[in-house]
Amino acid sequence: MSGESSPRAQLVELLWQLKQNYDQSGDGSLRFIHFNTLLNDSQYRAEVIEKALSSEHPRIRELGRKLKAANRQGGLLHKTSAPSPAGNNTAPASPQHTAQHTSGNATTSPRSSTLWWLGLGTLALVGVIAAGVFLQPYIGGLLSGRQVVAGPLTGEHRWSADRTWVLDGIVYVEDGARLTIEPGTRIEGQPGSALVVTRGASLHAAGSADTPIVFTSGQPEGTRAPGDWGGVVLLGSAPVNQADAQIEGVPATDTRGAFGGDDADGSCGVLEYARIEFAGFEVYANNELNGLTLGGCGSGTIVRHVQVHRSLDDGVEMFGGTADLRHVLITGAGDDSLDWDWGWRGRVQFLIAQQHPNSGDNAFEADNNGGQHDAEPMSEPVMYNVTLVSPRSHTRHHRAMTLREGTGGHFHNLFLHGFSGEAVDIKDAVTVANLDNGRLTFEALAINDIGGRGISYFEDESGTADDDGGLDEAAYFRDTVGARFAVDPQFSRDVSSTVNPDFAPGGTSALKDGAVAPPQGEFWDESALYIGAIRPGAARDWTDGWTDFPLN
């Protein structure tokens, strides 16, 4: 093969450069360009090029002019014999199938001269690679073991561990569809992408401790950052207390973002031994996707051994439903580690939230309903064995728990350590009332190293700072709850490390005493008779082997 790429390969290169420039420019005329569709759909391609000609960005206009001029050479903007609508409801064919299909047209169609450059798709792509243009994410399994996924998924789909799956735009698993992801599979999100499992669909993503499933940024290692892609969204039909609930990050006009119903026992699927990294982009002002979002998922949903790392917004957000969480680790969230509202009533055991020194807000931010604080069903999760840690940052005001807007909850065997602000802030009249009516309770709570000097566990809320009707939180937690203060966990290593944290307390720590027994039942580990998420003195614990803490 010649060292120079063919003219047709150069056209593919120009299209790739156009996509790249659009993605990096923030041009609002096209939110995101699907490269497979750009190659294979002449109508979509023509529309993109026409928009490029009027772009405010000089480089995009220049590429548009070059591609427009290429039409004089024949075929680039002509309509194909079997075009695919730009907004179709079927996932793009695999690159192998596309190459075979167009090659077949080149030999059988009388209009094949207009498709010549696409008809030699495989050869053109090889030529582009020879020219140094890296189209790997869009060549699929043909050359590099990478498979692009774009558009909605219907029916049965299986993502195998023998290739990397690349999300191009928001990928919806449609009502009635099922997506299975094999252990050890890697999924990379391009800018503007997300995986949304809609109400009535199902996800089965069960990794293992040795072969976790990894959802991560599609950017090169060393350049990855929070917000590189959108994260994972699971939607179901369990009760929520918000009428016409629509998940954040999906346009309000798109019914695929709707969730909630009356199936409290329903399931959104399985997510087990999985990591979600560098997710959570802001779709528009005050409307963000998180690392992992569950909306109206029922108690049949399994979320166990899941780490969410360095999400731009919240690590995990629960919008109503009854889904349970077990063995969940949230590290370096840009806002709150765990956020819930709209009537979440799930169970939690073994959860760790670690705030990073220069990002984040609350480890827990808990609401019931911002518009109607006493809405039913009321948020009222039941938790045992939770560790919330922060480095007592000098630049961020971190709080372990903010409970507001009418939330309830039952918190047992909690350890709060190292926050620069305060341990717990209870806000709003309905939330305070829940302390009296038994819908908000605390038992076996240990607190250490809180506030600017490590000994000021609650902030002054007198005068204009009163947000709870005069509740004295320090007195309430000391006298009514019987919380223990200045409990040294005797961590053997740095629990605040952003690259190699160790969350296990020392074997002689007082956290091994004073716990209450978890309930009986299949979900609960009744042997966890200690405070916090990890047994004091444990040589190995449930975070070992499958978690990771990359900075970029």
RAWO-V809007 format. One record per backbone hydrogen bond with DSSP energy under -1.0 kcal/mol. NH is the residue of the N-H (numbers start at 0). CO is the residue of the C=O. E is the energy in kcal/mol with one decimal. If there is no record, write none. Layout:
# RAWO-V809007
nh->{NH	NH}
co->{CO	CO}
e->{E	E}
This chain:
# RAWO-V809007
nh->{9	10	11	12	13	14	15	16	17	18	19	20	21	22	23	24	25	37	38	39	40	44	45	46	47	48	49	50	51	52	54	60	61	62	63	64	65	66	67	68	69	70	71	72	73	87	97	98	99	100	101	102	103	104	105	107	108	111	113	114	118	119	120	123	124	125	126	127	128	129	130	131	132	134	137	138	141	143	145	146	148	152	156	158	163	164	165	166	167	170	172	173	175	176	177	178	179	180	181	183	184	186	187	188	189	192	193	194	195	196	197	200	201	202	203	204	206	212	213	214	215	217	221	222	223	226	227	227	229	231	232	233	234	235	237	240	246	249	253	256	257	258	259	260	262	263	265	269	270	271	272	273	274	275	276	277	282	283	286	288	290	291	292	293	294	295	298	299	300	301	303	304	305	306	307	308	309	311	314	315	316	317	318	319	320	321	322	324	325	326	327	328	329	330	331	333	334	336	337	338	339	340	341	344	347	348	349	350	351	352	353	354	358	359	360	362	363	364	365	366	368	374	379	381	382	383	385	386	387	388	389	391	397	398	399	400	401	402	403	406	407	408	409	410	411	412	413	414	415	416	417	420	422	424	426	427	431	432	433	434	436	438	439	440	442	445	446	447	450	455	464	465	472	475	476	477	478	479	480	482	483	486	505	508	511	512	527	528	529	530	531	536	537	543}
co->{5	6	7	8	9	10	11	12	13	14	15	16	17	18	19	20	21	33	34	35	36	40	41	42	43	44	45	46	47	48	51	56	57	58	59	60	61	62	63	64	65	67	68	69	70	84	93	94	95	96	97	98	99	100	101	103	104	108	110	111	114	115	117	119	120	121	122	123	124	125	126	128	127	132	134	135	138	139	139	163	165	171	177	179	144	185	146	187	148	193	195	152	199	173	154	201	156	203	158	210	181	213	164	215	166	189	168	230	170	232	172	197	176	267	178	269	271	272	184	274	186	188	551	219	551	278	224	277	192	290	194	292	196	294	295	341	256	246	250	253	254	244	235	237	236	261	262	202	301	204	303	304	212	306	214	308	286	286	283	280	313	314	231	316	233	318	263	265	297	268	270	325	326	273	328	275	330	278	335	336	291	338	293	340	238	296	296	346	302	348	349	305	351	307	353	310	312	361	362	315	364	317	367	320	381	324	383	384	327	386	329	388	355	333	334	398	399	337	401	339	404	371	343	345	409	347	412	350	414	352	416	417	395	360	421	422	363	424	365	403	378	438	380	440	382	442	443	385	445	387	447	397	456	400	402	466	427	428	429	431	432	433	433	408	410	413	483	415	418	449	461	462	470	471	472	473	474	475	475	476	444	446	488	505	508	509	524	526	527	510	412	504	534	540}
e->{-2.3	-1.6	-1.8	-2.1	-2.3	-2.2	-2.3	-2.6	-2.4	-2.3	-2.7	-2.6	-2.2	-2.6	-1.9	-1.4	-1.1	-2.2	-2.2	-2.0	-2.4	-2.5	-2.6	-2.1	-2.4	-2.3	-2.3	-2.1	-2.1	-1.6	-1.6	-2.2	-2.5	-2.2	-2.3	-2.3	-2.3	-2.3	-2.4	-2.6	-1.5	-1.3	-1.9	-1.4	-1.6	-1.5	-2.5	-2.5	-2.3	-2.6	-2.5	-2.2	-2.3	-2.0	-1.9	-1.3	-2.7	-1.6	-1.7	-1.2	-3.5	-1.3	-1.6	-3.2	-2.5	-2.1	-2.3	-2.3	-2.3	-2.3	-1.6	-1.8	-2.4	-1.1	-2.2	-1.5	-1.3	-1.2	-1.4	-3.1	-3.3	-3.2	-2.2	-3.0	-2.6	-2.4	-3.0	-3.1	-2.8	-3.0	-3.0	-2.6	-1.4	-2.7	-2.4	-2.5	-2.8	-2.7	-2.7	-1.4	-1.6	-3.2	-2.9	-2.6	-2.1	-2.1	-1.1	-2.4	-2.6	-3.3	-2.0	-2.4	-1.6	-1.4	-3.0	-2.8	-3.1	-2.3	-2.4	-3.3	-3.0	-2.3	-1.1	-2.3	-2.5	-1.2	-1.4	-1.1	-3.0	-2.3	-2.7	-2.9	-2.3	-2.8	-3.1	-1.6	-2.9	-1.2	-1.9	-2.0	-1.6	-1.5	-3.1	-1.1	-2.7	-1.1	-1.5	-3.1	-3.0	-2.6	-1.5	-1.8	-2.6	-2.4	-2.8	-1.8	-1.8	-1.4	-2.3	-2.2	-2.0	-2.1	-2.4	-2.5	-2.9	-2.7	-2.6	-2.2	-1.9	-2.5	-1.9	-1.6	-1.4	-2.4	-2.3	-2.9	-3.0	-3.0	-2.2	-2.5	-2.1	-2.8	-3.2	-3.1	-2.4	-2.2	-1.2	-2.7	-1.9	-1.8	-1.9	-2.5	-2.6	-2.4	-2.4	-2.6	-2.0	-1.9	-2.7	-2.5	-1.9	-2.1	-2.7	-2.3	-2.5	-1.7	-1.3	-1.4	-2.5	-2.2	-3.0	-2.4	-1.2	-1.4	-3.0	-2.0	-1.9	-2.2	-3.0	-2.8	-1.7	-1.9	-2.4	-2.0	-3.2	-2.0	-1.4	-2.5	-2.7	-2.9	-1.8	-1.7	-1.1	-1.6	-1.9	-1.7	-2.4	-2.7	-2.6	-1.6	-3.0	-3.0	-2.4	-2.2	-1.9	-1.6	-1.2	-2.3	-2.3	-2.6	-2.0	-2.6	-3.1	-2.6	-2.9	-2.6	-2.0	-2.5	-1.5	-1.3	-2.0	-1.1	-1.8	-2.5	-2.4	-2.7	-2.6	-2.3	-3.2	-1.4	-1.7	-1.7	-1.0	-2.5	-2.7	-1.8	-3.0	-1.5	-2.1	-2.8	-2.5	-1.5	-2.1	-1.6	-1.6	-1.5	-1.4	-2.4	-1.2	-2.8	-2.0	-3.5	-1.9	-1.8}
